[in-house]
Amino acid sequence: MWLRSRDTTAAVKARWDVTAGRALPVADPRTKKGRGSKEALLRAARVVFGRDGFAAARVSDVAAEAGMSNGAFYRYYVDKNAVLIELITMLLQQLYDESQARWSPRDPVESVVVTTERYFRFYARNADLFGVLHETMQTHPEIEAMQADNRKDFHERITRMIGRAVEKGLMRADVDPDLGAALLGGMTEHYAYYRFVLHRYPERDLGDVSRELAKVWAVGTFSEQARSDMASGDMASGDMASGEGAP
């Protein structure tokens, strides 16, 4: 899978201008040919970083993979760190966007299932880049900060979901939305990393995995009435409005 192209330069500069010693992308090309060449370099960098690891990858390897000269590479990027930042920016933006789903207060379990499965499927399609992300988080403070921001965005989304469920009486009143969000997000990310990047977990249907995770989580957090409704299949039969947006 290839990530959707987008103009990330402004966003990257706004967030990472202050990172010491890290190079930023040069100005985006204005011509169609230039944009095509830059995208070819991004695609090539993804292949090389995923194959060799970021630390071992060289600019010459990326240029050769793209069928371009080293000089052509430097026309678009000042070094391989700049390509890395752009790739990871695109990855994390799309992870957040593509794992959203409309929140249904009438069936919170299904809401968790849908968002979790979307997260897993995106992670699986982009496991090579997530491997690069985890490698470079150890050596690039700005990459670690980008991942921290991404986790914060997911954390806030899940916290809102839990808060609404508590208000509706679907979850126990003593559930801590902040802690619950950290635990649910942690379980999901851990499973994805160990399965798709490290290949330590066996192949399982992602719909089944997502539903099992939602069930395990629901058993520990749902109110007694909600668990009863879930067991009887009546969870979606309530009369609460369902016009809320995605968590």
C-alpha positions as CSV (number, residue, x, y, z in Angstrom):
1,M,0.0,0.0,0.0
2,W,1.2,3.5,-0.7
3,L,0.3,6.4,1.5
4,R,-1.8,9.2,0.1
5,S,0.3,12.1,-1.1
6,R,-0.2,15.3,0.7
7,D,1.7,18.5,1.3
8,T,3.3,17.8,4.6
9,T,6.1,20.3,4.5
10,A,4.2,23.1,6.3
11,A,2.9,20.9,9.0
12,V,6.3,19.3,9.5
13,K,8.0,22.7,9.7
14,A,5.5,24.1,12.1
15,R,6.0,21.2,14.5
16,W,9.7,20.4,14.1
17,D,11.5,23.7,13.5
18,V,13.1,23.5,16.9
19,T,14.5,20.0,16.7
20,A,18.3,20.5,16.9
21,G,20.4,19.0,14.2
22,R,17.5,17.5,12.2
23,A,17.0,18.5,8.6
24,L,13.6,19.5,7.2
25,P,12.3,18.9,3.7
26,V,13.1,21.5,1.1
27,A,10.3,23.4,-0.6
28,D,7.8,21.2,-2.4
29,P,8.3,21.1,-6.2
30,R,5.9,23.3,-8.3
31,T,5.8,21.2,-11.4
32,K,4.0,17.9,-12.1
33,K,7.3,16.3,-13.1
34,G,9.0,17.5,-9.9
35,R,6.1,16.2,-7.7
36,G,6.4,12.8,-9.5
37,S,10.1,12.7,-8.8
38,K,9.6,13.5,-5.2
39,E,7.0,10.8,-4.8
40,A,9.3,8.3,-6.5
41,L,11.9,9.1,-3.9
42,L,9.4,8.7,-1.1
43,R,8.4,5.3,-2.5
44,A,12.0,4.3,-2.9
45,A,12.8,5.4,0.7
46,R,10.0,3.3,2.0
47,V,11.4,0.2,0.2
48,V,15.0,0.8,1.3
49,F,14.1,1.8,4.9
50,G,11.9,-1.2,5.3
51,R,14.3,-3.6,3.7
52,D,17.6,-2.4,5.2
53,G,16.5,-0.5,8.3
54,F,16.9,3.2,8.6
55,A,20.3,3.2,10.2
56,A,21.9,1.2,7.5
57,A,20.1,2.9,4.6
58,R,22.1,5.3,2.5
59,V,21.0,8.2,0.3
60,S,22.6,6.4,-2.7
61,D,20.5,3.4,-2.0
62,V,17.3,5.5,-2.1
63,A,18.3,7.3,-5.2
64,A,19.2,4.0,-7.0
65,E,15.9,2.4,-6.0
66,A,14.1,5.4,-7.5
67,G,16.2,5.2,-10.7
68,M,17.6,8.7,-10.0
69,S,21.0,10.2,-9.3
70,N,22.3,11.3,-5.8
71,G,22.1,14.9,-7.1
72,A,18.4,14.5,-7.9
73,F,17.8,13.3,-4.4
74,Y,19.3,16.4,-2.9
75,R,17.1,18.5,-5.1
76,Y,14.1,17.4,-3.0
77,Y,15.6,16.4,0.4
78,V,18.6,17.6,2.3
79,D,19.2,14.2,3.8
80,K,17.5,10.9,4.6
81,N,16.2,12.3,7.9
82,A,14.0,14.7,5.9
83,V,12.5,11.8,4.0
84,L,11.9,9.9,7.2
85,I,10.0,12.7,8.8
86,E,7.8,13.1,5.8
87,L,7.0,9.4,5.6
88,I,6.2,9.1,9.3
89,T,4.1,12.3,9.2
90,M,2.0,10.8,6.4
91,L,1.8,7.5,8.2
92,L,0.5,8.9,11.6
93,Q,-1.9,11.3,10.0
94,Q,-3.5,8.6,8.0
95,L,-3.5,6.1,10.9
96,Y,-5.7,8.5,12.9
97,D,-7.9,9.4,9.9
98,E,-8.5,5.9,8.7
99,S,-9.3,4.3,12.1
100,Q,-12.2,6.7,12.8
101,A,-15.8,5.5,12.8
102,R,-19.1,6.9,13.9
103,W,-19.7,6.5,17.6
104,S,-22.9,4.6,18.4
105,P,-24.0,5.0,22.0
106,R,-26.6,2.3,21.3
107,D,-23.9,-0.2,20.6
108,P,-20.5,0.9,22.1
109,V,-19.0,-2.6,21.7
110,E,-19.5,-2.4,17.9
111,S,-18.0,1.1,17.9
112,V,-14.9,-0.3,19.5
113,V,-14.9,-3.3,17.1
114,V,-15.1,-1.1,14.0
115,T,-12.4,1.4,15.1
116,T,-10.1,-1.4,16.3
117,E,-10.4,-3.4,13.1
118,R,-9.7,-0.3,11.0
119,Y,-6.6,0.4,13.1
120,F,-5.4,-3.2,12.7
121,R,-6.0,-3.3,8.9
122,F,-4.1,0.0,8.4
123,Y,-1.3,-1.2,10.6
124,A,-1.0,-4.5,8.7
125,R,-0.9,-2.8,5.3
126,N,1.9,-0.5,6.6
127,A,3.8,-2.8,8.9
128,D,7.1,-1.9,7.1
129,L,6.7,1.8,8.0
130,F,5.7,1.0,11.6
131,G,8.9,-1.1,11.9
132,V,10.8,2.0,10.8
133,L,8.9,4.1,13.2
134,H,9.8,1.9,16.2
135,E,13.4,1.7,15.1
136,T,13.8,5.5,14.7
137,M,11.9,6.4,17.9
138,Q,15.0,5.2,19.8
139,T,17.4,7.6,17.9
140,H,15.3,10.5,16.7
141,P,13.6,12.6,19.4
142,E,11.3,14.3,16.9
143,I,10.0,10.9,15.7
144,E,9.4,9.9,19.4
145,A,7.5,13.2,19.9
146,M,5.4,12.6,16.8
147,Q,4.4,9.2,18.0
148,A,3.7,10.7,21.5
149,D,1.4,13.2,19.8
150,N,-0.3,10.5,17.9
151,R,-0.9,8.5,21.0
152,K,-2.3,11.6,22.7
153,D,-4.8,12.1,19.9
154,F,-6.0,8.5,20.2
155,H,-6.1,8.7,23.9
156,E,-8.3,11.8,23.8
157,R,-10.6,10.1,21.3
158,I,-11.0,7.0,23.5
159,T,-11.4,9.1,26.7
160,R,-14.3,10.9,25.1
161,M,-15.9,7.6,24.1
162,I,-15.6,6.2,27.6
163,G,-16.9,9.5,29.1
164,R,-20.0,9.3,27.0
165,A,-20.6,5.7,27.8
166,V,-20.4,6.4,31.5
167,E,-22.8,9.3,31.2
168,K,-25.3,7.0,29.4
169,G,-25.0,4.3,32.1
170,L,-23.4,1.8,29.7
171,M,-20.2,1.7,31.7
172,R,-19.7,1.6,35.5
173,A,-19.6,5.0,37.2
174,D,-16.3,4.1,38.8
175,V,-14.5,3.6,35.5
176,D,-11.7,6.2,35.1
177,P,-12.0,7.4,31.4
178,D,-8.3,8.6,31.3
179,L,-6.9,5.3,32.7
180,G,-9.3,3.2,30.7
181,A,-8.3,5.0,27.5
182,A,-4.6,4.3,28.2
183,L,-5.2,0.6,28.8
184,L,-7.4,0.1,25.7
185,G,-5.0,2.0,23.5
186,G,-2.1,0.2,24.9
187,M,-3.6,-3.3,24.3
188,T,-4.4,-2.4,20.8
189,E,-1.0,-0.9,19.9
190,H,0.9,-3.8,21.6
191,Y,-1.0,-6.4,19.7
192,A,-0.5,-4.7,16.4
193,Y,3.2,-4.2,16.9
194,Y,3.9,-7.8,18.1
195,R,1.8,-9.3,15.3
196,F,2.5,-7.2,12.3
197,V,6.1,-6.0,12.9
198,L,7.6,-8.7,15.1
199,H,5.4,-11.5,13.8
200,R,5.2,-13.0,17.3
201,Y,1.4,-13.6,17.3
202,P,-0.3,-16.2,15.0
203,E,-2.4,-15.2,12.0
204,R,-6.0,-14.6,13.1
205,D,-9.0,-13.0,11.4
206,L,-8.8,-9.3,12.2
207,G,-12.5,-9.0,12.7
208,D,-12.5,-11.8,15.2
209,V,-9.5,-10.3,17.0
210,S,-11.1,-6.9,17.2
211,R,-14.3,-8.3,18.5
212,E,-12.5,-10.3,21.2
213,L,-10.5,-7.3,22.3
214,A,-13.8,-5.3,22.6
215,K,-15.5,-8.1,24.5
216,V,-12.6,-8.5,27.0
217,W,-12.5,-4.7,27.6
218,A,-16.3,-4.5,27.9
219,V,-16.5,-7.2,30.5
220,G,-14.3,-5.2,32.8
221,T,-15.9,-1.8,32.3
222,F,-19.6,-2.2,31.4
223,S,-22.4,-1.7,33.8
224,E,-24.3,-4.8,35.0
225,Q,-27.3,-3.8,32.8
226,A,-25.2,-3.3,29.8
227,R,-23.4,-6.6,30.2
228,S,-26.9,-8.3,30.5
229,D,-28.0,-6.5,27.3
230,M,-24.8,-7.5,25.5
231,A,-25.3,-11.2,26.5
232,S,-28.9,-11.2,25.4
233,G,-28.2,-9.4,22.1
234,D,-30.2,-6.3,23.2
235,M,-27.4,-3.9,23.3
236,A,-28.5,-2.0,20.2
237,S,-32.2,-1.9,21.2
238,G,-32.0,1.1,23.5
239,D,-33.7,4.4,22.8
240,M,-30.6,6.7,23.1
241,A,-29.9,9.1,20.3
242,S,-27.1,8.0,18.0
243,G,-26.2,11.3,16.4
244,E,-22.8,11.7,18.0
245,G,-19.6,11.8,16.0
246,A,-16.6,9.6,15.9
247,P,-14.8,9.2,19.3
